[in-house]
């Protein structure tokens, strides 16, 4: 048995629930489908359901068995905003800015409320872009 087969077998034996905040990113959707199809873990994608479905359709990927969370329509949205504001108010974040910032899946998925529901969190599939000054 190869090393990858050993890792997969161990993961299947002790299934975890993984939260992937970049749920509208094509590689994330493809990985979630593969992980779910192979029975390696339970996966939840963070993002707008319509956008996730569009990516899945584009790459002919099944979302069967994959949950999604849209942070803006989630019943705990205001709780997330309030928590984020409390965490960042000393840095100058206003309640309005917190509501806008929480729409970024990387930020909202890191809040304690959603993270308490998952065993693992994996992010940074989308490369960070920044400007270099001349």
Rosetta silent file (secondary structure, phi, psi, omega in degrees, C-alpha in Angstrom):
SEQUENCE: XXXXXXXXXXXXXXXXXXXXXXXXXXXXXXXXXXXXXXXXXXXXXXXXXXXXXXXXXXXXXXXXXXXXXXXXXXXXXXXXXXXXXXXXXXXXXXXXXXXXXXXXXXXXXXXXXXXXXXXXXXXXXXXXXXXXXX
SCORE:     score description
SCORE:     0.000 S_00000001
   1 L     0.000  129.093 -178.591    0.000    0.000    0.000 S_00000001
   2 L   -72.027  167.182  179.659    1.416    3.378   -1.048 S_00000001
   3 H   -59.753  -44.269  179.641    1.795    6.279    1.346 S_00000001
   4 H   -63.053  -39.696  177.979   -1.205    8.114   -0.197 S_00000001
   5 H   -64.343  -37.625  177.414   -3.348    4.996    0.116 S_00000001
   6 H   -65.358  -42.762  179.262   -2.360    4.700    3.775 S_00000001
   7 H   -63.812  -45.118  179.431   -3.269    8.350    4.422 S_00000001
   8 H   -63.388  -42.730  179.874   -6.637    7.965    2.667 S_00000001
   9 H   -61.586  -40.932  179.084   -7.421    4.749    4.556 S_00000001
  10 H   -66.291  -40.680  178.843   -6.651    6.450    7.871 S_00000001
  11 H   -65.651  -41.276  178.959   -8.834    9.456    6.943 S_00000001
  12 H   -64.129  -35.923 -178.947  -11.724    7.189    5.908 S_00000001
  13 H   -69.887  -27.737 -178.862  -11.489    5.303    9.200 S_00000001
  14 L  -131.756   67.590 -174.176  -11.786    8.528   11.229 S_00000001
  15 L   -59.553  135.463  177.599  -13.862   10.836    9.014 S_00000001
  16 L  -113.535  165.227  176.555  -13.675   14.538    9.802 S_00000001
  17 E  -107.390  119.376 -174.676  -15.831   17.470    8.725 S_00000001
  18 E  -108.730  135.048  174.166  -13.829   20.009    6.707 S_00000001
  19 E  -103.014  123.379  177.610  -14.808   23.623    6.028 S_00000001
  20 E  -113.441  104.981 -173.308  -13.451   25.055    2.763 S_00000001
  21 L   -71.549  -22.322 -178.286  -14.055   28.831    2.737 S_00000001
  22 L   -93.877   56.121 -171.731  -13.117   29.416   -0.900 S_00000001
  23 L   -66.760  -14.238  179.456  -16.137   27.479   -2.092 S_00000001
  24 L   -99.080    3.015  179.192  -16.494   29.297   -5.399 S_00000001
  25 L   -85.095  132.877 -172.293  -12.921   28.571   -6.508 S_00000001
  26 H   -58.483  -42.045 -179.508  -12.780   25.871   -9.176 S_00000001
  27 H   -67.187  -33.374  178.753   -9.985   23.813   -7.614 S_00000001
  28 H   -66.417  -44.844  179.392  -11.779   23.883   -4.258 S_00000001
  29 H   -63.299  -43.725  179.314  -15.042   22.602   -5.789 S_00000001
  30 H   -63.717  -42.391  179.084  -13.207   19.857   -7.665 S_00000001
  31 H   -65.479  -41.680  179.161  -11.296   18.808   -4.541 S_00000001
  32 H   -60.294  -42.727  179.433  -14.484   18.791   -2.441 S_00000001
  33 H   -63.900  -42.126 -178.917  -16.197   16.533   -4.966 S_00000001
  34 H   -67.981  -43.588  179.120  -13.256   14.137   -5.055 S_00000001
  35 H   -60.865  -43.568 -179.521  -12.894   14.030   -1.251 S_00000001
  36 H   -68.470  -44.985 -178.857  -16.621   13.359   -0.875 S_00000001
  37 H   -61.727  -35.511 -179.110  -16.756   10.754   -3.678 S_00000001
  38 L   -85.027   -5.122  178.248  -13.832    8.857   -2.160 S_00000001
  39 L    71.172   26.010 -177.516  -15.389    8.999    1.319 S_00000001
  40 L   -77.304  -38.351 -178.429  -12.327   10.676    2.812 S_00000001
  41 L  -160.972  165.712  171.546  -14.206   13.403    4.712 S_00000001
  42 E   -89.337  133.063 -174.570  -17.449   15.353    5.002 S_00000001
  43 E  -122.064  138.275  171.037  -17.044   18.696    3.193 S_00000001
  44 E  -123.197  128.881  177.789  -18.819   22.043    3.522 S_00000001
  45 E   -99.495  137.378 -178.351  -18.128   24.800    0.989 S_00000001
  46 E  -101.531  119.376  179.378  -18.427   28.421    2.074 S_00000001
  47 L   153.535  176.474 -179.960  -19.920   30.780   -0.523 S_00000001
  48 L   -67.637  127.542 -176.421  -23.015   31.591   -2.539 S_00000001
  49 H   -55.775  -42.576 -178.094  -24.769   28.358   -3.538 S_00000001
  50 H   -61.726  -40.935  179.926  -25.529   29.634   -7.063 S_00000001
  51 H   -68.252  -40.022  178.829  -21.859   30.457   -7.709 S_00000001
  52 H   -63.986  -44.100  178.964  -20.715   27.099   -6.350 S_00000001
  53 H   -62.942  -37.713  178.931  -23.261   25.290   -8.535 S_00000001
  54 H   -63.651  -41.773  178.394  -22.103   27.259  -11.601 S_00000001
  55 H   -65.473  -43.846  179.782  -18.491   26.200  -11.012 S_00000001
  56 H   -61.138  -41.729  179.643  -19.543   22.585  -10.470 S_00000001
  57 H   -65.376  -42.219 -179.386  -21.563   22.616  -13.687 S_00000001
  58 H   -58.267  -36.987 -177.186  -18.681   24.179  -15.649 S_00000001
  59 L  -104.474   11.670  178.205  -16.372   21.340  -14.611 S_00000001
  60 L    52.203   52.507 -178.367  -19.069   18.631  -14.631 S_00000001
  61 L  -113.763  138.220  178.788  -18.615   17.996  -10.911 S_00000001
  62 L   -86.233  137.882  175.771  -21.287   16.568   -8.616 S_00000001
  63 L  -100.570   12.196  178.885  -22.154   18.386   -5.393 S_00000001
  64 L   -58.535  128.100  178.766  -23.925   15.324   -3.976 S_00000001
  65 L    82.380    2.296 -179.104  -23.107   15.004   -0.289 S_00000001
  66 L  -108.727  124.096  176.687  -21.487   18.453   -0.113 S_00000001
  67 E   -85.960  157.474  174.523  -23.042   21.119    2.114 S_00000001
  68 E  -131.572  151.748  174.806  -22.772   24.834    1.415 S_00000001
  69 E  -130.887  122.327  172.537  -22.990   27.890    3.622 S_00000001
  70 L   -97.711  110.875 -175.087  -23.745   31.337    2.255 S_00000001
  71 L   -58.728  -29.879 -177.481  -22.520   33.687    4.993 S_00000001
  72 L   -77.600  -25.552 -179.031  -24.944   36.451    3.973 S_00000001
  73 L  -107.369   -0.057  179.807  -28.091   34.309    4.145 S_00000001
  74 L   -66.765  142.100 -179.368  -27.038   32.128    7.059 S_00000001
  75 L   -58.010  -25.586 -179.331  -29.298   32.481   10.134 S_00000001
  76 L   -94.378   14.336 -175.226  -26.258   33.460   12.233 S_00000001
  77 H   -53.506  -50.542 -177.552  -25.098   36.201    9.834 S_00000001
  78 H   -64.552  -34.459  176.258  -25.732   39.085   12.258 S_00000001
  79 H   -63.045  -41.847  177.425  -24.042   37.129   15.045 S_00000001
  80 H   -60.860  -45.068  179.860  -20.994   36.709   12.787 S_00000001
  81 H   -60.512  -47.472 -178.888  -20.982   40.446   12.034 S_00000001
  82 H   -61.652  -42.313  178.752  -21.274   41.331   15.725 S_00000001
  83 H   -65.287  -42.850  179.553  -18.460   38.958   16.689 S_00000001
  84 H   -62.662  -42.811  177.696  -16.217   40.239   13.941 S_00000001
  85 H   -59.458  -46.669 -179.747  -16.905   43.827   15.010 S_00000001
  86 H   -61.102  -37.561 -179.499  -16.077   42.997   18.643 S_00000001
  87 H   -70.326  -30.510 -170.873  -12.827   41.316   17.559 S_00000001
  88 H  -115.697    2.182 -175.107  -11.738   44.234   15.341 S_00000001
  89 H   -62.908  -31.637  178.223  -13.250   47.409   16.844 S_00000001
  90 H   -71.242  -13.674  176.641   -9.965   48.418   18.480 S_00000001
  91 H   -94.411    6.418  176.816   -8.420   48.349   15.005 S_00000001
  92 L    94.118    9.630  179.526  -10.933   50.956   13.810 S_00000001
  93 L   -79.616  127.944  177.239  -13.526   48.651   12.270 S_00000001
  94 L   -89.906  164.331  176.479  -17.057   50.070   12.423 S_00000001
  95 H   -58.187  -36.551  179.506  -20.194   47.871   12.539 S_00000001
  96 H   -67.021  -43.350  179.437  -20.896   48.825    8.904 S_00000001
  97 H   -67.542  -35.232  177.505  -17.379   47.949    7.811 S_00000001
  98 H   -61.869  -42.742  179.084  -17.595   44.685    9.772 S_00000001
  99 H   -61.800  -37.221  178.996  -20.770   43.765    7.852 S_00000001
 100 H   -73.738  -43.616 -177.261  -18.949   44.430    4.573 S_00000001
 101 H   -66.401  -32.007 -176.050  -15.725   42.668    5.593 S_00000001
 102 L   -69.457  -13.224  177.611  -17.540   39.557    6.812 S_00000001
 103 L   -71.040  -16.715  175.196  -18.666   38.876    3.240 S_00000001
 104 L   -75.548  117.437 -176.217  -15.113   37.716    2.548 S_00000001
 105 H   -56.963  -32.462  179.491  -15.235   33.931    3.117 S_00000001
 106 H   -63.001  -36.262 -179.614  -11.728   33.849    4.559 S_00000001
 107 H   -77.917  -50.170 -174.622  -12.807   36.199    7.341 S_00000001
 108 H   -67.804  -32.895  179.999  -16.254   34.834    8.115 S_00000001
 109 L   -71.188  -20.236 -179.643  -15.179   31.197    8.093 S_00000001
 110 L   -84.935   -9.152  179.747  -12.547   31.929   10.732 S_00000001
 111 L   -63.840  148.400 -178.169  -15.039   33.192   13.286 S_00000001
 112 H   -57.831  -37.102 -176.323  -15.456   30.942   16.310 S_00000001
 113 H   -58.170  -55.525  179.778  -19.176   30.280   15.660 S_00000001
 114 H   -71.282  -31.349 -176.949  -18.785   28.490   12.315 S_00000001
 115 H   -68.354  -27.216  179.582  -15.428   26.968   13.219 S_00000001
 116 L   -65.437  -18.332 -175.803  -16.867   25.210   16.268 S_00000001
 117 L   -91.512   -2.735 -174.240  -18.972   23.082   13.926 S_00000001
 118 L  -128.949  152.172  179.397  -16.063   21.648   11.918 S_00000001
 119 L   -82.623  -33.758 -176.840  -13.063   19.473   12.640 S_00000001
 120 E  -139.770  159.126  179.477  -10.746   21.116   10.115 S_00000001
 121 E  -137.606  129.784  178.863  -10.445   24.311    8.084 S_00000001
 122 E  -132.714  128.935 -177.856   -8.406   24.632    4.888 S_00000001
 123 L  -141.191 -173.672  176.552   -7.881   27.849    2.951 S_00000001
 124 L    75.599   32.757  171.825   -5.559   29.824    0.726 S_00000001
 125 L   -74.573  -35.933  179.047   -6.302   28.072   -2.537 S_00000001
 126 L   -80.480  121.642 -178.811   -6.794   31.521   -4.069 S_00000001
 127 L   -65.952  140.282  176.845   -3.378   33.154   -4.413 S_00000001
 128 L   -74.317  136.436  179.120   -2.968   36.430   -2.608 S_00000001
 129 L  -114.858  136.970  177.507   -2.349   39.324   -4.939 S_00000001
 130 L  -144.870  162.924 -178.395   -0.548   42.439   -3.943 S_00000001
 131 L   -99.330  138.084  173.654    1.031   45.384   -5.636 S_00000001
 132 L   -99.164  132.728  178.535    4.709   46.022   -5.727 S_00000001
 133 L   -80.418  141.709  179.953    5.731   49.629   -5.719 S_00000001
 134 L   -69.069    0.000    0.000    8.179   50.698   -8.419 S_00000001
